[in-house]
Amino acid sequence: MKKDIITRAMTRDGNARIIVVNSRNITNTAISYHNLSPTAAAALGRTLAAASMIGVMLKNPSDSATLSFSGDGACGKIIAVSDYIGNVKGYIENPQADLPLNSVGKLDVSGAVGKGLMHLIRDVGEKEPYVGLTPIVSGEIAEDITNYFATSEQIPTVCGLGVLIDTDYTCKSAGGFMIQLLPGAEDSFIDKLEKRMALVYSVSAYFDRGLSNEEIIKEILGDEIEFDIFDENDIGYVCDCSRERTRRALFSLPQKDIDEMIADGETIEMTCRFCDNIYKFDIDELKKIREEQNDR
């Protein structure tokens, strides 16, 4: 499977950090797994890119971040999960959700997401994960990420996301960037950054031009703002499902549910919603799970 790249950098004056992710291959993997319509591909693709950038803000290898949008639009619930490297997996409730192009002739992601709530859950090994919650302000994903960090975590943030779908319904380009001001950011720097942001155009177009992540940072920041890259990682669409994890999920079900499955007398199939892998459990295995439930 082809890998994508995520890059982290910091302005040389220490005023801001920058993250850029090229997520074309990740998006195409999601399209392949879930048979996505163009609008659903754009919505999930943007969410996956955002989750990847949030993931690399985590500190420990066991940490994870889950980004979800629960809107009233045609897409239904959208979920993306990232590890601390930036590897992601995702799911969309209605993969064939599609709408007519919006008023400017682009995929109507906002309409397909709708109004509702955005959740960001960080599992960092504590007893309870950190849960952030904000209203969906536009459904465009990037604006919702910007709003979340500003209102929930008080971190001034600029986020840009883009997914370009080709005529054959594959992803032609995808990715995003995030810039966050660091404590003590100077007013003069903020003024420069605001001027640069006014010049930023279609994010997917940066990637469609074949620019590297470093070149995209240069395009966004311009010549006046210098930066240093401090790491760059290969990332991908990574699902960590397994037969054992699926078996544990079965074991956690109420005993009466297992009894009903056994009474039906048929092999059951459980499908991973992130990668569509199918795990089969026959009657003998179900009976063994039921016995283990009795012994616990």
C-alpha contacts under 8 A as a table, 3 or more apart, distances in Angstrom:
res1	aa1	res2	aa2	distance
1	M	236	G	7.98
2	K	25	N	6.32
2	K	236	G	7.53
3	K	25	N	6.57
3	K	26	I	7.76
3	K	234	D	5.79
3	K	235	I	5.55
3	K	236	G	5.25
4	D	21	V	7.71
4	D	22	N	5.80
4	D	23	S	5.59
4	D	24	R	7.01
4	D	25	N	6.17
4	D	26	I	7.03
4	D	234	D	5.56
4	D	235	I	5.15
4	D	236	G	5.92
5	I	21	V	5.90
5	I	22	N	5.51
5	I	23	S	7.21
5	I	213	N	7.82
5	I	232	E	6.81
5	I	233	N	5.62
5	I	234	D	4.68
5	I	235	I	5.74
6	I	19	I	7.21
6	I	20	V	5.75
6	I	21	V	4.23
6	I	22	N	6.36
6	I	53	M	7.67
6	I	86	G	7.23
6	I	213	N	7.60
6	I	232	E	5.66
6	I	233	N	5.43
6	I	234	D	6.61
6	I	235	I	6.91
7	T	19	I	5.64
7	T	20	V	5.24
7	T	21	V	6.29
7	T	213	N	6.53
7	T	214	E	7.67
7	T	229	I	7.30
7	T	231	D	6.03
7	T	232	E	4.34
7	T	233	N	6.58
8	R	17	R	7.44
8	R	18	I	5.81
8	R	19	I	4.58
8	R	20	V	6.66
8	R	229	I	5.96
8	R	230	F	6.05
8	R	231	D	5.52
8	R	232	E	6.32
9	A	17	R	5.82
9	A	18	I	5.04
9	A	19	I	6.32
9	A	227	F	6.62
9	A	228	D	5.49
9	A	229	I	4.09
9	A	230	F	5.48
9	A	231	D	7.15
10	M	14	G	6.53
10	M	15	N	7.79
10	M	16	A	5.87
10	M	17	R	4.27
10	M	18	I	5.79
10	M	227	F	5.47
10	M	228	D	5.55
10	M	229	I	6.54
10	M	230	F	7.50
11	T	14	G	5.34
11	T	15	N	6.11
11	T	16	A	5.61
11	T	17	R	6.31
11	T	18	I	7.71
11	T	225	I	6.90
11	T	226	E	5.74
11	T	227	F	3.95
11	T	228	D	6.26
12	R	15	N	7.77
12	R	225	I	7.85
12	R	226	E	5.54
12	R	227	F	4.67
12	R	228	D	6.11
13	D	226	E	7.74
13	D	227	F	7.92
14	G	17	R	7.77
14	G	182	L	7.27
14	G	185	A	7.66
15	N	181	L	5.95
15	N	182	L	5.40
15	N	183	P	7.55
15	N	184	G	7.21
15	N	185	A	4.63
15	N	186	E	6.80
15	N	189	F	7.16
16	A	179	I	6.62
16	A	180	Q	5.45
16	A	181	L	4.33
16	A	182	L	5.03
16	A	185	A	7.18
17	R	179	I	5.73
17	R	180	Q	5.48
17	R	181	L	6.67
17	R	182	L	7.06
18	I	177	F	7.17
18	I	178	M	5.69
18	I	179	I	4.55
18	I	180	Q	6.67
18	I	217	I	7.85
19	I	53	M	6.44
19	I	177	F	5.49
19	I	178	M	5.17
19	I	179	I	6.57
20	V	53	M	7.39
20	V	175	G	7.49
20	V	176	G	5.78
20	V	177	F	4.31
20	V	178	M	6.55
20	V	213	N	6.01
20	V	216	I	7.92
20	V	217	I	7.42
21	V	49	A	6.69
21	V	52	S	7.63
21	V	53	M	6.93
21	V	175	G	5.26
21	V	176	G	5.46
21	V	177	F	6.40
21	V	213	N	7.01
22	N	49	A	7.88
22	N	174	A	6.13
22	N	175	G	4.38
22	N	176	G	6.80
22	N	207	F	7.13
22	N	213	N	7.11
23	S	26	I	5.17
23	S	27	T	6.16
23	S	45	G	7.87
23	S	49	A	6.21
23	S	173	S	7.60
23	S	174	A	5.20
23	S	175	G	4.81
23	S	176	G	7.98
24	R	27	T	5.19
24	R	28	N	6.25
24	R	163	V	7.99
24	R	171	C	6.28
24	R	172	K	6.93
24	R	173	S	5.11
24	R	174	A	4.61
24	R	175	G	6.70
25	N	28	N	5.02
25	N	29	T	6.11
25	N	171	C	7.92
25	N	236	G	7.33
25	N	237	Y	7.96
26	I	29	T	5.14
26	I	30	A	6.32
26	I	45	G	7.79
26	I	48	L	7.92
26	I	88	V	7.89
26	I	236	G	5.65
26	I	237	Y	5.04
27	T	30	A	5.04
27	T	31	I	6.20
27	T	41	A	7.22
27	T	44	L	7.83
27	T	45	G	5.16
27	T	48	L	7.67
27	T	171	C	6.52
27	T	174	A	7.16
28	N	31	I	4.92
28	N	32	S	6.14
28	N	170	T	6.21
28	N	171	C	5.58
29	T	32	S	5.05
29	T	33	Y	6.15
29	T	237	Y	6.71
30	A	33	Y	5.16
30	A	34	H	5.96
30	A	35	N	7.87
30	A	36	L	7.69
30	A	41	A	7.67
30	A	44	L	8.00
30	A	45	G	7.69
30	A	89	K	7.89
30	A	90	G	7.18
30	A	237	Y	7.58
31	I	34	H	5.41
31	I	35	N	5.21
31	I	36	L	4.97
31	I	41	A	6.25
31	I	170	T	7.23
32	S	35	N	5.46
32	S	36	L	7.48
33	Y	274	F	7.79
33	Y	275	C	5.70
33	Y	276	D	6.52
34	H	91	Y	7.84
34	H	95	P	6.32
34	H	275	C	7.66
34	H	276	D	7.71
35	N	95	P	6.62
35	N	96	Q	7.40
36	L	39	T	7.90
36	L	40	A	5.66
36	L	41	A	5.36
36	L	95	P	4.86
36	L	96	Q	5.59
37	S	40	A	5.18
37	S	41	A	5.92
37	S	95	P	6.36
37	S	96	Q	4.84
37	S	97	A	6.37
37	S	98	D	6.19
37	S	169	Y	7.37
38	P	41	A	5.02
38	P	42	A	6.22
38	P	98	D	6.95
38	P	107	L	7.52
38	P	165	I	6.34
38	P	169	Y	6.12
39	T	42	A	5.14
39	T	43	A	6.25
39	T	97	A	6.79
39	T	98	D	5.23
39	T	99	L	6.88
39	T	107	L	5.71
39	T	108	D	6.63
39	T	109	V	6.08
39	T	112	A	7.32
40	A	43	A	5.05
40	A	44	L	6.02
40	A	75	C	6.46
40	A	92	I	7.59
40	A	94	N	7.70
40	A	95	P	5.76
40	A	96	Q	6.57
40	A	97	A	5.80
40	A	98	D	6.59
40	A	109	V	7.66
40	A	112	A	7.72
41	A	44	L	5.31
41	A	45	G	5.58
41	A	95	P	7.86
41	A	163	V	7.93
41	A	165	I	7.86
42	A	45	G	5.03
42	A	46	R	6.02
42	A	107	L	7.53
42	A	109	V	6.78
42	A	162	G	7.63
42	A	163	V	5.31
42	A	164	L	7.37
42	A	165	I	7.45
43	A	46	R	5.43
43	A	47	T	6.34
43	A	109	V	5.68
43	A	112	A	7.88
43	A	113	V	7.44
43	A	140	E	7.90
43	A	141	I	7.64
44	L	47	T	5.00
44	L	48	L	6.07
44	L	78	I	6.63
44	L	79	I	7.82
44	L	80	A	7.82
44	L	90	G	7.17
44	L	91	Y	7.35
44	L	92	I	6.66
45	G	48	L	5.14
45	G	49	A	6.28
45	G	163	V	6.43
45	G	174	A	7.25
46	R	49	A	5.18
46	R	50	A	6.21
46	R	141	I	6.66
46	R	142	A	7.74
46	R	161	L	5.84
46	R	162	G	6.25
46	R	163	V	6.52
46	R	174	A	7.73
46	R	175	G	7.27
46	R	176	G	7.75
47	T	50	A	5.12
47	T	51	A	6.08
47	T	67	L	7.40
47	T	68	S	7.98
47	T	78	I	7.71
47	T	79	I	7.52
47	T	80	A	6.29
47	T	141	I	6.62
48	L	51	A	5.11
48	L	52	S	6.15
48	L	80	A	5.44
48	L	81	V	7.61
48	L	88	V	6.46
48	L	89	K	7.14
48	L	90	G	6.57
49	A	52	S	5.15
49	A	53	M	6.47
49	A	161	L	7.37
49	A	175	G	5.84
49	A	176	G	6.25
50	A	53	M	5.28
50	A	54	I	6.30
50	A	142	A	7.61
50	A	145	I	7.72
50	A	161	L	7.48
50	A	176	G	7.13
51	A	54	I	5.05
51	A	55	G	5.93
51	A	65	A	7.02
51	A	66	T	7.03
51	A	67	L	5.97
51	A	80	A	6.11
51	A	81	V	6.42
51	A	82	S	5.76
51	A	86	G	7.71
51	A	88	V	7.22
52	S	55	G	4.96
52	S	56	V	6.56
52	S	81	V	7.92
52	S	82	S	5.50
52	S	83	D	7.63
52	S	85	I	7.98
52	S	86	G	4.36
52	S	87	N	6.32
52	S	88	V	6.11
53	M	56	V	5.54
53	M	57	M	7.08
53	M	86	G	6.47
53	M	177	F	7.85
53	M	178	M	7.37
54	I	57	M	5.43
54	I	58	L	7.41
54	I	65	A	7.09
54	I	82	S	7.74
54	I	86	G	7.84
55	G	58	L	5.56
55	G	64	S	6.57
55	G	65	A	5.68
55	G	82	S	5.17
55	G	83	D	5.47
55	G	84	Y	4.80
55	G	85	I	6.72
55	G	86	G	5.21
55	G	87	N	7.99
56	V	59	K	7.81
56	V	83	D	7.39
56	V	84	Y	4.78
56	V	85	I	5.48
56	V	86	G	5.30
57	M	84	Y	6.95
58	L	63	D	6.37
58	L	64	S	7.29
58	L	65	A	7.94
58	L	83	D	7.93
58	L	84	Y	5.20
58	L	124	V	7.89
59	K	63	D	7.07
59	K	84	Y	6.79
60	N	63	D	5.37
60	N	84	Y	6.68
60	N	124	V	7.45
61	P	83	D	7.42
61	P	84	Y	5.90
61	P	85	I	7.72
62	S	83	D	7.58
62	S	84	Y	7.57
62	S	124	V	7.17
62	S	125	G	7.41
63	D	83	D	6.29
63	D	84	Y	6.10
63	D	122	R	7.34
63	D	123	D	5.57
63	D	124	V	4.63
63	D	125	G	6.73
64	S	81	V	7.06
64	S	82	S	5.65
64	S	83	D	4.59
64	S	84	Y	6.22
64	S	122	R	5.88
64	S	123	D	5.28
64	S	124	V	6.72
65	A	81	V	5.69
65	A	82	S	5.23
65	A	83	D	6.50
65	A	84	Y	7.99
65	A	120	L	7.03
65	A	121	I	5.62
65	A	122	R	4.49
65	A	123	D	6.28
66	T	79	I	7.05
66	T	80	A	5.77
66	T	81	V	4.39
66	T	82	S	6.46
66	T	119	H	7.84
66	T	120	L	5.74
66	T	121	I	5.03
66	T	122	R	6.48
67	L	79	I	5.82
67	L	80	A	5.28
67	L	81	V	6.34
67	L	118	M	7.50
67	L	119	H	5.85
67	L	120	L	4.71
67	L	121	I	6.54
68	S	77	K	7.14
68	S	78	I	5.44
68	S	79	I	4.37
68	S	80	A	6.36
68	S	118	M	5.77
68	S	119	H	5.21
68	S	120	L	6.58
69	F	77	K	5.73
69	F	78	I	5.14
69	F	79	I	6.65
69	F	113	V	7.57
69	F	116	G	7.49
69	F	117	L	6.03
69	F	118	M	4.63
69	F	119	H	6.51
69	F	136	I	7.65
70	S	76	G	6.53
70	S	77	K	4.71
70	S	78	I	6.67
70	S	113	V	7.87
70	S	115	K	7.99
70	S	116	G	5.64
70	S	117	L	5.33
70	S	118	M	6.34
71	G	75	C	7.87
71	G	76	G	6.06
71	G	77	K	6.48
71	G	113	V	5.36
71	G	114	G	4.92
71	G	115	K	4.87
71	G	116	G	4.25
71	G	117	L	6.33
71	G	136	I	7.53
72	D	76	G	6.38
72	D	113	V	6.67
72	D	114	G	4.96
72	D	115	K	5.56
72	D	116	G	6.25
73	G	76	G	5.96
73	G	111	G	6.10
73	G	112	A	4.60
73	G	113	V	4.56
73	G	114	G	4.08
73	G	115	K	7.02
74	A	94	N	7.01
74	A	97	A	5.46
74	A	98	D	7.28
74	A	111	G	7.72
74	A	112	A	4.86
74	A	113	V	6.57
74	A	114	G	7.62
75	C	78	I	7.25
75	C	92	I	6.73
75	C	93	E	6.24
75	C	94	N	4.99
75	C	95	P	6.91
75	C	96	Q	7.96
75	C	97	A	5.31
75	C	98	D	7.93
75	C	112	A	5.37
75	C	113	V	5.71
76	G	92	I	6.99
76	G	93	E	5.19
76	G	94	N	5.92
76	G	113	V	6.92
77	K	92	I	5.89
77	K	93	E	5.21
77	K	94	N	7.83
78	I	90	G	7.61
78	I	91	Y	5.91
78	I	92	I	4.50
78	I	93	E	6.41
79	I	90	G	5.45
79	I	91	Y	5.22
79	I	92	I	6.38
80	A	88	V	6.70
80	A	89	K	5.71
80	A	90	G	4.18
80	A	91	Y	6.51
81	V	88	V	5.41
81	V	89	K	5.45
81	V	90	G	6.24
82	S	85	I	7.83
82	S	86	G	5.67
82	S	87	N	5.49
82	S	88	V	4.37
82	S	89	K	6.80
83	D	86	G	5.44
83	D	87	N	5.62
83	D	88	V	6.69
84	Y	87	N	7.53
85	I	233	N	7.24
85	I	235	I	7.13
86	G	235	I	6.03
86	G	236	G	7.86
87	N	235	I	5.02
87	N	236	G	5.11
87	N	237	Y	5.91
87	N	238	V	5.94
88	V	235	I	7.99
88	V	236	G	6.53
88	V	237	Y	5.04
88	V	238	V	5.69
88	V	239	C	7.56
89	K	237	Y	5.35
89	K	238	V	5.71
89	K	239	C	5.80
89	K	274	F	6.21
90	G	274	F	5.55
91	Y	273	R	6.45
91	Y	274	F	5.44
92	I	95	P	5.73
94	N	97	A	5.47
97	A	112	A	7.21
98	D	112	A	7.12
99	L	107	L	7.55
99	L	108	D	6.34
99	L	111	G	7.68
99	L	112	A	6.85
100	P	107	L	7.34
100	P	108	D	6.93
101	L	104	V	7.62
101	L	105	G	5.17
101	L	106	K	5.15
101	L	107	L	4.97
101	L	108	D	5.55
102	N	105	G	5.27
102	N	106	K	5.46
102	N	107	L	6.21
102	N	108	D	5.08
103	S	106	K	7.49
108	D	111	G	5.43
108	D	112	A	6.29
109	V	112	A	5.02
109	V	113	V	6.07
109	V	139	G	6.63
109	V	140	E	5.88
110	S	113	V	5.30
110	S	114	G	5.98
110	S	138	S	6.03
110	S	139	G	4.11
110	S	140	E	4.81
110	S	141	I	7.94
111	G	114	G	5.12
111	G	139	G	7.03
112	A	139	G	7.79
113	V	139	G	5.24
113	V	140	E	7.77
114	G	136	I	7.86
114	G	138	S	7.67
114	G	139	G	5.82
115	K	135	P	7.67
115	K	136	I	5.68
115	K	137	V	7.32
115	K	138	S	7.48
115	K	139	G	6.91
116	G	135	P	5.89
116	G	136	I	5.40
117	L	133	L	6.90
117	L	134	T	5.87
117	L	135	P	4.44
117	L	136	I	5.12
118	M	133	L	5.76
118	M	134	T	5.39
118	M	135	P	5.88
118	M	136	I	5.70
118	M	144	D	7.69
119	H	131	V	7.00
119	H	132	G	5.68
119	H	133	L	4.70
119	H	134	T	6.75
120	L	131	V	5.84
120	L	132	G	5.04
120	L	133	L	6.51
121	I	129	P	6.51
121	I	130	Y	5.61
121	I	131	V	4.51
121	I	132	G	6.30
122	R	129	P	5.64
122	R	130	Y	5.09
122	R	131	V	6.54
123	D	126	E	7.19
123	D	128	E	7.63
123	D	129	P	4.57
123	D	130	Y	6.47
124	V	129	P	6.58
124	V	130	Y	7.90
125	G	128	E	7.91
125	G	129	P	7.44
126	E	129	P	6.26
132	G	152	S	6.69
133	L	148	Y	7.70
133	L	152	S	7.37
134	T	148	Y	6.05
134	T	151	T	7.93
134	T	152	S	7.18
136	I	139	G	5.95
136	I	144	D	5.90
137	V	143	E	7.21
137	V	144	D	5.73
137	V	147	N	7.55
138	S	141	I	7.32
138	S	143	E	6.57
138	S	144	D	6.45
139	G	143	E	7.66
139	G	144	D	6.73
140	E	143	E	6.08
140	E	144	D	6.88
141	I	144	D	5.01
141	I	145	I	6.19
141	I	161	L	7.60
142	A	145	I	5.12
142	A	146	T	6.28
142	A	159	C	5.30
142	A	160	G	5.40
142	A	161	L	5.68
143	E	146	T	5.04
143	E	147	N	6.12
143	E	159	C	6.89
143	E	160	G	7.84
144	D	147	N	5.03
144	D	148	Y	6.02
145	I	148	Y	5.03
145	I	149	F	6.39
145	I	159	C	6.72
146	T	149	F	5.57
146	T	150	A	6.30
146	T	156	P	7.71
146	T	157	T	5.40
146	T	158	V	5.67
146	T	159	C	5.74
147	N	150	A	5.15
147	N	151	T	6.01
148	Y	151	T	5.42
148	Y	152	S	5.43
148	Y	153	E	7.21
149	F	152	S	5.51
149	F	153	E	4.97
149	F	154	Q	5.92
149	F	155	I	5.28
149	F	156	P	6.70
149	F	157	T	6.39
150	A	153	E	5.99
150	A	154	Q	4.54
150	A	155	I	5.04
150	A	156	P	5.24
150	A	157	T	6.59
151	T	154	Q	5.48
151	T	155	I	7.87
155	I	180	Q	6.74
155	I	181	L	6.84
155	I	182	L	7.93
156	P	180	Q	5.84
156	P	181	L	5.67
157	T	178	M	6.97
157	T	179	I	5.63
157	T	180	Q	4.45
157	T	181	L	6.53
158	V	178	M	5.65
158	V	179	I	5.14
158	V	180	Q	6.50
159	C	176	G	7.35
159	C	177	F	5.75
159	C	178	M	4.44
159	C	179	I	6.52
160	G	176	G	5.33
160	G	177	F	5.29
160	G	178	M	6.51
160	G	203	V	6.35
161	L	174	A	7.75
161	L	175	G	5.93
161	L	176	G	4.17
161	L	177	F	6.62
161	L	203	V	5.86
161	L	204	S	7.23
162	G	173	S	7.94
162	G	174	A	5.51
162	G	175	G	5.72
162	G	176	G	6.19
162	G	202	S	7.00
162	G	203	V	5.03
162	G	204	S	4.44
163	V	171	C	7.07
163	V	172	K	7.78
163	V	173	S	5.91
163	V	174	A	4.26
163	V	175	G	6.69
163	V	204	S	5.51
164	L	171	C	5.91
164	L	172	K	5.45
164	L	173	S	5.17
164	L	174	A	6.15
164	L	204	S	5.92
164	L	205	A	7.93
165	I	168	D	8.00
165	I	169	Y	5.76
165	I	170	T	5.77
165	I	171	C	4.54
165	I	172	K	5.48
165	I	173	S	7.28
166	D	169	Y	5.26
166	D	170	T	5.47
166	D	171	C	5.86
166	D	172	K	5.40
167	T	170	T	7.42
171	C	174	A	7.05
172	K	208	D	7.01
173	S	204	S	5.80
173	S	205	A	7.63
173	S	207	F	5.80
173	S	208	D	5.32
174	A	204	S	5.40
174	A	207	F	6.67
174	A	208	D	7.97
175	G	203	V	7.26
175	G	204	S	6.44
175	G	207	F	7.13
176	G	203	V	6.50
176	G	204	S	7.70
181	L	185	A	6.17
182	L	185	A	5.70
185	A	189	F	7.01
185	A	190	I	7.24
186	E	189	F	5.29
186	E	190	I	6.42
187	D	190	I	5.02
187	D	191	D	6.23
188	S	191	D	5.16
188	S	192	K	6.41
189	F	192	K	5.07
189	F	193	L	6.13
190	I	193	L	5.03
190	I	194	E	6.09
191	D	194	E	5.21
191	D	195	K	6.39
192	K	195	K	5.26
192	K	196	R	6.34
192	K	224	E	8.00
192	K	225	I	7.95
193	L	196	R	5.02
193	L	197	M	6.12
193	L	221	L	7.10
194	E	197	M	5.13
194	E	198	A	6.46
195	K	198	A	5.36
195	K	199	L	7.05
196	R	199	L	5.34
196	R	200	V	6.82
196	R	220	I	6.55
196	R	221	L	6.16
196	R	222	G	7.02
197	M	200	V	5.23
197	M	220	I	7.20
199	L	220	I	7.96
200	V	203	V	7.68
200	V	220	I	6.39
201	Y	205	A	7.84
202	S	205	A	5.29
202	S	206	Y	7.07
203	V	206	Y	5.47
203	V	207	F	7.17
204	S	207	F	5.35
204	S	208	D	6.06
205	A	208	D	4.75
205	A	209	R	6.14
206	Y	209	R	5.44
206	Y	210	G	7.13
206	Y	211	L	6.26
206	Y	216	I	6.56
207	F	210	G	5.24
207	F	211	L	5.62
207	F	212	S	7.55
207	F	216	I	7.95
208	D	211	L	7.53
211	L	214	E	7.96
211	L	215	E	5.73
211	L	216	I	6.17
212	S	215	E	5.11
212	S	216	I	6.23
213	N	216	I	5.04
213	N	217	I	6.33
214	E	217	I	5.14
214	E	218	K	6.39
214	E	229	I	7.88
215	E	218	K	5.02
215	E	219	E	6.21
216	I	219	E	4.94
216	I	220	I	6.16
217	I	220	I	5.12
217	I	221	L	6.02
218	K	221	L	5.31
218	K	222	G	5.50
218	K	223	D	7.21
219	E	222	G	5.49
221	L	224	E	7.35
221	L	225	I	5.72
221	L	226	E	7.79
222	G	225	I	6.18
223	D	226	E	6.95
229	I	232	E	7.76
239	C	274	F	6.69
239	C	275	C	6.53
241	C	245	R	6.42
241	C	246	T	7.37
241	C	272	C	6.99
242	S	245	R	5.25
242	S	246	T	6.26
243	R	246	T	5.07
243	R	247	R	6.08
243	R	279	Y	6.22
244	E	247	R	4.96
244	E	248	R	6.24
245	R	248	R	5.09
245	R	249	A	6.37
246	T	249	A	5.02
246	T	250	L	6.42
246	T	270	M	7.54
246	T	279	Y	7.40
247	R	250	L	5.03
247	R	251	F	6.18
248	R	251	F	4.91
248	R	252	S	6.26
249	A	252	S	5.20
249	A	253	L	6.81
250	L	253	L	5.41
250	L	258	I	7.86
250	L	289	I	7.86
251	F	289	I	6.11
251	F	290	R	7.68
251	F	293	Q	6.96
253	L	257	D	6.55
253	L	258	I	7.10
254	P	257	D	5.45
254	P	258	I	6.90
255	Q	258	I	5.24
255	Q	259	D	6.23
255	Q	290	R	6.92
255	Q	293	Q	7.30
256	K	259	D	4.90
256	K	260	E	6.21
257	D	260	E	5.13
257	D	261	M	6.41
258	I	261	M	5.09
258	I	262	I	6.28
258	I	286	L	6.92
258	I	290	R	6.62
259	D	262	I	5.13
259	D	263	A	6.13
259	D	290	R	7.58
260	E	263	A	5.00
260	E	264	D	6.26
261	M	264	D	5.21
261	M	265	G	6.89
261	M	266	E	7.40
261	M	268	I	7.63
261	M	286	L	7.72
262	I	265	G	5.33
262	I	266	E	7.30
262	I	283	I	5.94
262	I	286	L	6.55
262	I	287	K	6.96
265	G	283	I	6.46
266	E	282	D	6.81
266	E	283	I	6.55
267	T	280	K	6.60
267	T	281	F	5.57
267	T	282	D	4.20
267	T	283	I	6.02
268	I	280	K	5.69
268	I	281	F	5.42
268	I	282	D	6.46
269	E	278	I	6.29
269	E	279	Y	5.59
269	E	280	K	4.52
269	E	281	F	6.54
270	M	278	I	5.60
270	M	279	Y	5.19
270	M	280	K	6.44
271	T	276	D	5.51
271	T	277	N	5.58
271	T	278	I	4.44
271	T	279	Y	6.36
272	C	275	C	5.72
272	C	276	D	4.84
272	C	277	N	5.33
272	C	278	I	6.53
273	R	276	D	5.59
281	F	285	E	5.90
281	F	286	L	6.61
282	D	285	E	5.42
282	D	286	L	6.35
283	I	286	L	5.02
283	I	287	K	6.11
284	D	287	K	5.12
284	D	288	K	6.28
285	E	288	K	5.04
285	E	289	I	6.27
286	L	289	I	5.05
286	L	290	R	6.18
287	K	290	R	4.95
287	K	291	E	6.23
288	K	291	E	5.05
288	K	292	E	6.26
289	I	292	E	5.08
289	I	293	Q	6.27
290	R	293	Q	5.07
290	R	294	N	6.52
291	E	294	N	5.12
291	E	295	D	6.42
292	E	295	D	5.01
292	E	296	R	6.31
293	Q	296	R	5.45
